[in-house]
Amino acid sequence: MPAGYFSLILHAHLPFVRHPEYPEFLEEDWLYEAITEVYLPLLFRFENLFERGAKPRLAMNISPPLCEMLADPLLQKRYTRHLENLLELAKKEQVRVALADPDYLDAARMYVNSLSAALDLWDNKYGRDLIKAFRSLQDRGVLEIITCCATHGFLPLISTREARRAQVRIAVKNYQKHFGRKPRGIWLAECAYEPGVEDLLKDAGIEYFIGDSHAILYGDPRPRFGVHAPVLCNNGVAVFARDIETSQQVWSAEVGYPGNAVYREFYRDIGWDLPIDYLKPHLHKDGARRHLGLKYHRISGRTIPSDKKEPYVPAWAREQSARDASDFLGKRIDQAHRLKEKFGGHPPLVVAPYDAELYGHWWFEGPSFIDYLFRKIHFDQNDIEAITPGDFLDAEIPIQVQQPIASSWGEAGFYKVWLNEGNSWMYPYQHDAERRMTELADIYHHPNATEYRALNQMARELLLAQSSDWAFQIYQGTTVQYSSRRFQSHIHRFNLLSEMFKSNNFNEAMLTEIESRDNIFSEIDYRDYRS
């Protein structure tokens, strides 16, 4: 038996952004950047580790909106165009840098190589189907893929049991569509929990969820092993909570690994640095500057101003990611032995949940760190074992029964990020739609074809309005206008469709147009909202 267990859990989620009404759309770049910088690099490294016998083992949530976007032919086509454009720019940059800025040549060459590899993976190895690639890794025992609330809905701020239940049921159905099985676990959106949520999970066949540290630290009774063992709710659903020490070593802006001076600086990007006329062929048609993903500077130091950042050296960054992986593993080994002794010989479980987009997007060297970490776990030690929450449950280790407390992983640990003076205006509209959705679902037991389509589309609009991303971005002060408009648009379309039922006058052309825009969840069934 090892001294302890380690469970890395990655939360891959983006809000559903798809705008067929425009030839290109700035916020769609969120998906394209994540594919290039996060999903393709992680897939490549997981497969390479497996093929070399390193046997990585981790859990990963691929949220339903992300699954739907990755499987969408329009977005696949647009991503291909995006990646080809970026590679063309990188090749042009390699020539320019070699002549004008040779200090940045290593970085420029790196981008040509990495983007060429990304295009080959995307087009040839994966056939533009990343869901199939992730599913294959699960089938081969590398990943345990879990789900999330259907549209990342913040369950405690959803007003009716029926609407909460639908977020879970629709997520499970979508998971089955994409991965050919039922999910064992769920990442509750924003790790937001309140008592009673576990009953919805149990009804949907979900065995466990991911919670924040204080969900069980301050539960009743107090947990015998703190966050270093799961607990069971009274109905048998397990809760796995975040380890604070591990989280700080990666997340912390002061002491976390991503702040090392040799790592790539996120905020210096050629989209803002180079002449606009030079960049114009690679920008959107409006010619507006934006992040393009080619960044030539390293962090250099916390007090170094942006215009004084030093050139990024890829080899130095790779070496540092290996050192950081060694340091992280050493700390996990020390932690495991310390806790095992404290627990009277009971091996601890260290749960390390992170946003997947940290690894590659915000922390460019993150995928390399994960690669080195699993190599070292497999080849360099026998003290800790990498497992998933499902593996722990399968081991049939006795688990304490407890009632967790209301919590989230947002600022201060509760709900204020998603309900505050800046975004509270949203909820009366959302809650009214939640009530009306169930009222109509209860009335229409035998709808005709048009009514059935309209009811299903109302469910889609409600789900999209419930996305916690809109309230979060308004609170953060990022893309406030877009997030507000998205919420308002979905509520408006919900109301348009609701009025059709009130007047018994169905505008087929309008319904078809709304369906073409918000086409998430082809498998949706409005009856999930019945009381």
N, C-alpha and C positions, 0 to 999 in steps of 0.2 A: 504494500500500500504506500502511495506517495505521501510526502509530508503535507501536501495540500493540492487543491484543484484550482484551475484558472479558467474562467469563461469570458472570452472576448465576444461582445455582442455589438454588431454594427447596425445602425438605424438608417437605412437608405430611403429617403423620402423627399419628394418635391411636390408642390401644389400642382394641380392639373392646369396646365397652361397650353392651350391649343387654339390658334386663331386662323382658321382657314379663310376667313374673310379678308385677310391681308397676305400679300406675298411673302412678307417677313415681319417678324415681331420681336422687339427687344427682349421681352421677358421669356420668350422661348429659348433664348440663349442659356438660361439657367440649366435646362436639360442638356443642351449640347456641351456646355462646359463640364458638367458632371460626368457625361459619358466619356469624354476625352481624358479628363484628369483623375477620375475616381473609378468608374465601373470597369472600363477596359483594363486599366493597370491592375486592379484587384483581381479580375478574372484571370488575367495572364499569370499573375504571381501565384494564385491559388492552384491553378492547373500545373504550373511548373513545379511547385512544391510537392504536389501529389505524385507527379510523374517521377520525381527524383527520390521518392520514398520518405519525404519529410512528414507526410501525413498531417497536414494542418486540420484543425477541428475547431469550428467556431459557429456561432449563431448569427444570422443576418436577417433583419426585417427588410423586405422589399415591399413598400407600401402599395396598396391597391392603385392609387393615382399614378405612381411611378410605373407599375406594371402596365397600366393602360397606355401610358405614353410610350413606353419602350416597345409595345406591340403595335403601335399605330402606324400604318403605311405612310401617311402624310408626313409625320414627324421623322420617320426613318429616312424618307427621301430628302427632307430639309436638312437633317443632320449630315447626310452624305455630302450635300452641297457645302455645308458649313465646314466640314473637315477638309474637303478638297481645297476650299478657298484658303483655309488656314495653312495648309501644307504649301500651297503656292506662295503665300506670303513668307513663310519660313525659308523657302529656297531662295527667294529674292533677298531676304535679309542676310542669308549666309554670304552671298556675294557682296552686299553693301558693307557688312561688318568686316569682312576680310580686308577690304580696302580702306575703310574709314575708322573703324573702332576694333582693332585686333584684340584688345583686352576682353572683348565679349565674344570672341570667336568660339570658344569651347561651348558656351551656352547656345549660340546660334546653331552649331552643329548638332547639339543635343536635341534641339527642337525638330530639326529636319529628320533625324533618326527616329525620335519617339513618335512623331506624327505620321511618318511613313509606316512604322510598325502598327500604329493605331488603325490606319486605313486598311492595312492588310488583314488585321484581326477582324475589323468590322465587316469588310466586304467578303473576304475569302474564308477565314476560319469559322466565323460565327454566322455568316450569311445575313447580317443585319438583325439577327434574332438573339438578343442578349438574354431574354427570358429563358429560351431553350438552353443557353450556356449555363445560367445559374441553376436551372433545373437539373442539368446533367451533373453538376457538382454536388447537389443534394443527393441524387441517386447513387453517386459514388462514395458518399459518406464524408465528404469534406465539409459541407455546410449543413446546418439545420436552419431552414428558411422558415421564418415566422411571419405573421401578418400584422396589420395595424388596423385601427379604426378606418372605416371605408374611405372617408375623405379627410382623415386626420382630425375628426371631430372631437372637440374637448368635452368628454362625456359629462363631467359634473355641471357644465353650463348648458347642457341640452335639457329642455324643460319637461319632456314627457318620457315615460318609460318606453313607449312604442318607438319613439325616434332614437333613443339610445340603443334599443334592441336592434333596430334596423342598421345602425352603424356597424354592429358586430356581425349580424347575419349576412349582410351584403358583402362584408369583407371576407367572410369564410367562403361564400359562393365564388367570389372572384379569385380567391386563392386556389380553389379547386379547379377552376377553369384554366388557370395558368400553370399549375404545378401538379395536377393530376392526383391530388390527395388532400386530406384535410390538414389544416395547420394544428400543430400541438400547442403553440404558444402565440402570444400577442404582445406587441409593444403598444401599450395604451398611449394614445396621442399625448405628447408632452409628459408622459408618465403620470397622467392625471387620474387620480383614483379618489373615490369616496365609497363608504360602505354601501353594499348592494350591487356594485358593478360586477362583483364576482358571480352573482347569480345569472346575469346575462351571459357571462363567459361559459359558465357550466352548462347552460341550456344550449349553447352553440357547440359544445364538445371540446372547448379549449381547456387545456390542462394547467397552463401557467401564464402569468404576465410579469412584465418588468416594471418595478416600482422604484421610486427614489429612496434614499437611505432612511429618511425619517418616517417613511410609510410603515416600516416595521420597528425601527428603533424606539418609537413612542407608541407602539401598539399595545394591546392588552391581551395576555400578560407580556411583560418585557421579554425580548428574545434572549434565550440562553446564550446564543453564540453571536449576538449582534447581527450585523449584516452578512456575516460569513457563513451563513447557512440559510436556505429558504425557510419560509413558514407556510403553513397551510391555513387557508381560510376555513371557516366552519363547514363549508360545503365541499372541501377537498381540493379546491383550486389553489395552486402554489404561487407564491410571490418570491421573486428573486430581486434583491435590492442592490443598488450601486455601492461599491466600495469607495469611500471618500479619498483615501490615500492614493489609490491608483488613478483616480480621476484627476487629482491635482497635478500629478506628474506629467500628464499630457495636456490637460485643458488650461492650467493656470497661466495667465499672461505674465506672471512674475517668475515662476520657477519651472514652467513646463518646457518640455523638449523643443517644441516648435519655435521658441524664441531664440534659439541658438544663433549666434552672429553669422555662421557660415551658411545658414539655410536661406532659401530664396525669399526675397521680399515680395509680399503679395501686392502691395499698393503701387509699385512702380511698374508701369505697363507701357509698351510702345504705342498703344492706342492713344495715349495722352502725351507721349514724349516726342514723337516724330512728326515731321511736317504733314499737314493735312492733305496736301496734294499728292504726296507719296502714298499715303494710306488710303486715299479715296476709293481706288478699285476694290478694296477689301472691306469697306464699311457697308452699312445698309444704304439703301437708295437715298435716304434723307441726308447722308453725309455727316451725321453726328458722330463725334468721338465716343468711343466706348472701350471697355477692356477687350483686348484681343487674345490675351493668354500668353503672349510672348513677353517674358520679364527677364531682364538681364542683370539685376542687382541682387546682392545678398543683404540680409538684415543689417549686418555691419555692427550694430550696437543700438541699444534702446534710446540713447541720447543723440544718435547721429541723425541730422535732418535729412529729409527725403532727397534733396538735391546733392547730398554728399555720400550717398550709399555707394559701396564698392562693388566691383564686378562679381557676378556669381560664378563660382567654379564648381561644376557638377561633381567632379571627383572628390573634392573636399566634403561636399554635402553627403555623398554616398558613404564616405568613411565615417562621418559623424553619425549618420543614421545607424550604422553598425555598432558604434560605441554606445549610442543611446539604447539600442535594443539590448545590449549586454547589461547596461546599467539597470534597465527596467526589469530584466529577468533576475538579476542578482537581488534586487529589492523584493521581488515576488518570492524568491526562495527564502530570504531572511524573514519576510513577513509570515510565510507559511510555517516555518519552524517556530517562530515566536508565538504565533497563535495556537499552533498545535499543543505546545507546552502549556499555554494558558488554559486551553480547553480540556486538559487532562487526557491528551492523546487523540482527541477527535480532530481529524484533518479538516482544515477550513476550506471553504469555497470562496474565492475572490471573484466577484462579478464586475466586469469592466465594460459598461455600455457607453458607446459614443455615437455621435452623428457620423455616418459613413463619409459625408462630404468633408469632414475634417481631414481625412486621409487622401490627400492628392489635390484638393481644391484649396483649402485654407493652409494646409501644411503639405507643401508639394512633395516632400520626401516621405510622407506618411506611408504610402504603399511599400516603399523600400524598407522602412522600419518594421512593418508587419512581416515582410518576407524574411528579414534577418531574425526577427523574434521567433518565428515558428521553426526556422532552421536550428536555432540554438536550443529551443525547448526540446526538439526531437533528438539532436545529435550530441548536445553538450552537457546534459544533466539528466537525473532521474528523480529529482526532488518534487517537482510539480508536474501535473498532467493537465493538458488542455482538453476541456470537455464542453459540452453544451448543457443548458438547463434540462433538456430531455434526457441526456445521458445520466445526469444526477438522479432524476426521478426513476429511471430504469434500474439504477443500482439498488433501489429499495432501502436506502438509508433512512432510519426513522426521522421524521420531521415534526417539529413542534407545531401545535395548532394555536392560532392567534387571530385577533381581529386587528387588521392594520388601520391606520388613521388616514383621514383625507389629506392629500398631498399632491405635489407635482414636482418636476425638476426645474421649474422656473425660479426666478429671483424670489428670495425669501421662502421658497418651498411650497407656496400655496397657489392661489389663482390670480394674483393681482396683475400679472403680465397680460392676461387675456380678459380681464374685467377691471377697467379703471376709467378715469374721467375722459380719456381719449378715445376709447372704443365702446363704452357702455351703450351708446346710441344704437348699436347693431342689434342688441338682443331682443328688444320688443318685437322687431320685425321677424327675426328668426323664430322666436317662440310662437308668434301668431301663425306662421307657416307650419310649424310642427303640429299645432293643434288641428289646423285645417286639413293637413295631409291625412291624419288618422280619421277625421270626420268623413272625408270622401272615400277613403279606403273601406270604411265600414258600410257606407251607403251602396257602393257599386260592387255588388257581388257577381253580376253578369254583364259587364260592359260590352258594348259593341267594339269593333276593331279600332275606330277612331278614339273612343273614350279610353280604351286600354292603352293606346299609344300616349295619349295626353296624361293619364295618370302616372305612367312610368316616367314621362318626361318631367312631371312635377316632382317626382321623387328624386330625379337626377339634380334638378335645380336646387332643391332643398339641401341635398347632400353637399353640393358644391358651395352653397352659401355657408354651411356649417364648418367648412375648413378652418382650423385654428390658425392657419398661416396668415389669414387676412388680419385678424386681431393682433397677432404677434408683430407683423410688419408695421402696423399703425403705431403700436406701442414703441417699437424700436426707432421709428422715424424714417424707415427705409421704404421706398416705393409706396408711400402713403396714398398718393392719388390713385395708383393702379389698384391697390388692395381695396380701397373704399369703393372704387368703381366696380370691381369684380363682385364684391358682396352685393352692392345695389343692383347690378345687372341680373344676378341670379334670383334675387327676391322679386325684381320687376317681372322677369319671365315666369316665375312661379305664379305671380298674381294675374298675369295675362291669361295663363292657362286656367287658373281658378275661375276667372270671370267667364270663360267659355262654358263651364259647367253651370254657373249661376244663370246665364242667359240661354243655355241650351243652343248656342250658336257657335259651331266649331269652325275656325278658320284653318283649313287644311294647309294652305300655303305657309301661314305663319308657323304652324306646328312643325312642318317639314323643315323650315329654315332653322328653328330653334334646335331641332334634333340634329341637324348637320353641324351646328356649332358645338353643342355640349353632348358629345356622343359617348361619354364614359359609361361603362357597365352595360354592354349589350344584353347581358343576362338578367338585368334588373327585373324585379317583380314587385309592384306597388303593394301587393298583399302583405308584405313584410311589415307594413305600418298598421295593420288591423289591430284593434284592441282585443 
